[in-house]
Amino acid sequence: MIVVKNKADCCGCTACYSVCPQKAISMQQDQEGFLYPFVEISKCIDCKLCDSVCPIENKVESKMFDRKAYVLRAKDVGIVSTSTSGGFVTPLGEWILNQGGVICGATYNEEYKVVHKISGGGAEEFRGSKYVQSDLGDCFSEIKKHLMHETKVCFIGTPCQVYGLKSYLRKEYDNLVTVDLVCHGTPSPKLWKKYLDEQKDKYHSEIDDIVFRNKTYGYHSGTMRIRFKNQFVYYGSARVDSMLKSFFAEISSRPSCYKCRFKSVERCSDFTIYDCWHANNLVEGLVDDDKGFTNLIVQSLKGERILDRIADRYELYATNLEKAIELDGTMICNSAEPHPRRDEYYLNLDKETLRAHIQKFVPIRIRDYLIEKSKGIFYRMGVYKFLKNKK
């Protein structure tokens, strides 16, 4: 029977919940808003399946493979403009869907909660980063049903989610394609809901669309963008936006994120993707036009063969793996260092506004608001890029 004695030892992947034959395990929210397994003792038959599929206790081994690194972006400019980086996932997802397959990735539900969803429709809803831990629900068991019916499945998630899925399945499936995202950590869904509720109250409207890292001033200077149904559009960078500031200050992530067990160059997925900030340093002669590129690590022979089939959908440049990791991939092997007051951050979150709460931990100064305001002015004047390059 799985027992979480230390919350840093549970990544919330749902493998234990999904495998339980008695449905004795439920995922329940703690005071911080993160989901953890809870066992209903009266239903448990002590089969120990839950313990056997925990990816932290039973890590899936990565395959021996000559890993290759690429800098890429989709040839479709519309995909690139609405993607966080270079738009790797959409062409891959479209290839899966064209073969009658399905995609499982993080998206928003009708209340803008971040959830994993299985879809045989368009790939565009899985585009873009969501800096919140997603609710996987019953995705693992549903994915297994698709796989057993020989349907192609593309699963996109954080490393712990990919490892959790692989551990739950307990065997390799040729029709499963996995993509892991190099991440800093995953903030609480409770924090995200509080942020959204306060934004709706402030702007007196329901939400129509959200982009966590909109290329408002180009790829290298993304902002949160929220479009409201009353037509107002909010923009805020990590300098002034409460959600982004909490995330990048490393004060709001799940406890397991600060000593992540899945930090390694070699992973059990087929593809690993992460931001590419130094495209012009990684590919000779390549001009960084600030539209965004993606770093890609091909982790398996399956991944290599798939990339060969869809390569014509990308601008694709081979690069040196070690150099790409050195310049852009510090989070591949390293966990985030928690803010010194991380353990205090969630304690009184319910008792005050997020704006007031964050001022006690990572304050937003008047200077920050002035800089943010000036960025918009300089951008409209056409001198923002020049001033940024002068830094």
N, C-alpha and C positions, 0 to 999 in steps of 0.2 A: 504494500500500500504506500503510495507516494505521500510523503510528508515534507512540506517546505519549512525547514527549521531556520534557514537564513534566506531572506528574500533576494540576496545577491546571487543565490544558486538557482533561481528560476527566471527564465526568459519569457515565460508566458506564451510558449509556442503552440499550445493546445494538443500536443502529441498524446499526452496521458489521457486527457479528456476524450479525444477521438477514438482511442484504442479500447477503452473500457467496455467489455461485453455486457456489463450489468447497468450501464448508464449511471454508475454510482458517483461519477466525478462531474462537478459543475465548475465553470470558471466564474469566480466571484470577485467583485471589485473591493480593493482595500481602501483605507482612508485617503490615500494619495490618488486613487482612481485607476490603479493598475490591476489587471486581472491575474488571479492566482487560482490553482486547482484546490477545490474543497471536496473531500471524500465523505459521502454519506455512509457511515459505518454499517448501518443495517443492511445495505445493499451489497457491500463489498464481499467478494468470495476469496480475497487474498490470492488471486492468480498471479500477481506481480507483473502483469503485462505493462502496467503504467510505469513501473520502475525500469523495465527493460527497454522502453522506447524514449526515455528522457535523453535528449541530445547532449545535455551537460554531463550526465552520468555515463552515457554510452555514445561517445562521439563517433559519427560516421567518418571513416577514413577517406581521404581524398585519393584519387587515382594517380598512379605514376604516369606522367605525361609531359612532353616537352612544351611547356606553356608559351604562348605567343602573345605579344602586346601590339595593340593598334591604337592610333588616333583616328577618329571617324566622325562623320555626321551624315544624316540623311540627305539625299539629293533633293528631296522635296522641301522647298524653302518654307512652306506652310507648317510642316511638321517641326522643323528646327525652330521657327519663331515661337511656337507654343509649347516647346519642350524645355525642361530645365537646363539641359546641356545641348548635346548634338542630336538627340532623337533616335537612339539605338532601338528602343523597345518597339516603336510603332511598326516599322517595316518587318521586324521579326514576327510580331503579333499578326500582322496581315498575312504573312506567309503561312502561319499556323492555321488561321481562319480559312484561308483559301483551300486547305486540305480537309475541311470539315472538322477542324479541331476547336478547342476552347482556350481562353486565356483566364488565368486567375491572378489578379493583382489588386493593389490598393486603389480604391476610388472613394467617392462620397455617396452616402445615401441621401434621402430626401431632406434630412435634417443636418446635412453636412458633417455627420459623424464619419470618421475614416474607417472603412471596412474593406475586407477582402471579399471579392465577388468573382463568381465564375460566369463568363459570358461567351456566347458564340456569335455575338454581334460585332460591333466596331471595336478597334483597338485604341481609339483616341481617348476614351475615358480613363485609361490607365496611364496616360501621359502626365509627366510632371511629378516632382517630389511632394510628399506630404510628411511634414516633420512631426508626426504623431504616431504612437503605437496603434496599429490597425487591429480591429476585431476580426479574427479569422473565422469565428463561428464554427460551422460544420464543414468548412472548405476541405479539410484533409480527407474526411470520409467520402465526400462527393467527388473529389479528385480520383480517389481509388476506384470508384464505380466507373468513371470515364475511362480510366486506364485499363480496367479489366474488360471493357467493351471495345478496346483497341482504338479509342479516340485519342488523337494527339492533344496533349495538354502542355501549355506554357505557363509555368508558375514563376512569378516575379515577387521577390520579397527581400527582407533583410537577411543577413547570413543566418541568424538564429532560426528564422522561419523556414529557410531552405533546409537547414540541418534537421529541424524538427519534422518537416515533411518526409525527408529521406529516412529518418529514424523510424517514423510511424509506418512507412510502407514496408520496410525491412527487406526489400529486394529492389533491384534495378529494373526499370521499365524503359524499353527502347523508345516508346512513344511519349515519354516525359522529357520536357526541355526546361531547365531551371536557370534563372538569372538572379544573382544576388547583387545587392546594392551596397557599396561601401558606405557605412553610416557612422555618424558621431554618437548617436544615441536616439532614444525614442521617448519624448515627453508624454505625459499622461493625457488620456482622453478627457478626463475630468477638467484638466487645465484648459484644454482646447474648447470644451463646451462653455466654460466660464468666459473665455475670451470672446467667443462668438456671441454669447448672450449680451455681453456688454457693448459689443460693436453694434448689434441690432438696436439696443436701447439708445445708444448715442446718436445713431443716424436715422432713427425712427422708421426702420424698414426691415423687411425680410431680405435674405441674401439670394442673389441670382447666380453668382459665380465666384469661385475662389481660385487664385493661383498663388502658391506659396513663394515661388521665386520668379516673378514676372521680370522679363528683360526690359524693364522700364527705361533704364539708362544704358542698355547693353548687357551682354552676358556677365561681364565682370562687376556689375553693380545691380544685382537683382533686388526686388522689393516684394513684400506682400501686396497683393492686389485683391480687393474685394469689391465686386460690383453688386450694388443693391437694387432691389426691384423698383425703388423710387428714382432710379437712373444715376444716383450718386455713385462715384467711384473713389474708393479709399486706396491710397498708396502709403506704405511705410517700410523703411528699411530696418535692418537689425539695430540701427542706432536709436530708433524711436518706437518701434513696434513692440508691444509687450510680449507677444508670443515668440517672435524671432529673437528678441533680446534674451529671453529666458533660455531658449534653446542654445544659442551660441555662447552664452555665459556658462554653459555646462552645469546648470543648477536645477534642471527640471526632468532629467532622463530617469528611466527605470534603474533601480539599484544594480541590476546585473550588467547594465551597459558600461559601468565604470571599471569592471574587470571582466570584459567580454571574453568568453571561452572560444570564440570563433575567429579570432584575429590571426590571419595567416595569409601568405601569398597563395598557397595551395589550398583550394577549397573543393567541396564535393559537388559544386554546381557545374553547369556547362559554360556559363559566362559570368564574369564579374565586371561591373561597370562603375565608373566614378568620374567626378568632374575633371576636366582637362583645362587647367589655367595656363599652361605653358606650351601650347600647340606649336608655336613658332620655334621653341627650343628643342622640341622633340622630333620635329620633321623639318629637315633642311629645305629652305625655300618656301615653306608654308607661311602665309600671311594670316595673322590672327585679326580677323575683322570684327571681333567682339560680338559675333552672332552665336558662338558656342560650339565647342567640340566635346566629344566624350572619349575618355580612356576606356579601353576594352582589354580584358585578359581572357583569352580562350583557354578554358580549364579542362577540356576533354576532347577526345577524338570525335565524339558526336557533335560537339560545338564547332569544331573545325570544319566538319563536313557541311553543317548547316550554313556556316558563314560563307563557304564557297558558293552555295546555292543562291544566297541573297546578296552577295557582294556588290552586284550591279545597282543595288538600291542606295548605296552609300558612297561618299567620298571616303576612301579607305587607305590609310597609310601605315605600313609596318613601322614599328619603333622599338627602341631598346627597353625591355621590361624593367631592368634595374633603374634606369634613368627616369622612366615614367613614375615609378614608385618613389624615387628620391624627390622629384619635383612636385608631384601631385598626390601621392598615395600614402601620406604619413598615417592615415587612419586604417590602412589595410592591416597593419601589424600592431597598432597601438590603440589602446582604449583611451577615451577622454579622461582627463583629470577632473574630478568633481570640484565644483565651487566649494570653498571652505565652509560655507553655510548651507550646503545642499540638504542636510538632514532637517534643517529648520524650515525650509522653503514651503513645504506643503502643510505645516502645522496649523496655521491660522488663515489659510487661503479662503475658507468659506465665510470668514467674518468681516471681510472688507473687499473693496473693488480690487481687481487685478492691478490697475494703475497705481493705487495706493500701496498695494502689497509689494510690487516690484521695486518701488522707490526705497524700500528698506534693505534691499539686497543688491540690486544692480541698478542704481538710480539713473533716470533719464534727466539730463541737465538742460537748462535753457540753451546752452551752447549747442547741444545736439539738435534741438528743434531749429535753431538758426542755420546750422549746416545743412539740415535736411531741406529747409525752405530754399536755401541758395542753390542747392543742386538742381531743383526744378527750374529755377530762373535761368541758371547758366545753360541748362540743357535746351530750353526753349530759345535761348540766344544763339545756340550752336557752338558754344565755346567749352562745354562741359568735358568733352573728350580731350581737348587740348590741355585743359587744366589738370585733368586726371593723369595724363601722360607726363606732366611736368613734375609730379610728386617723386 
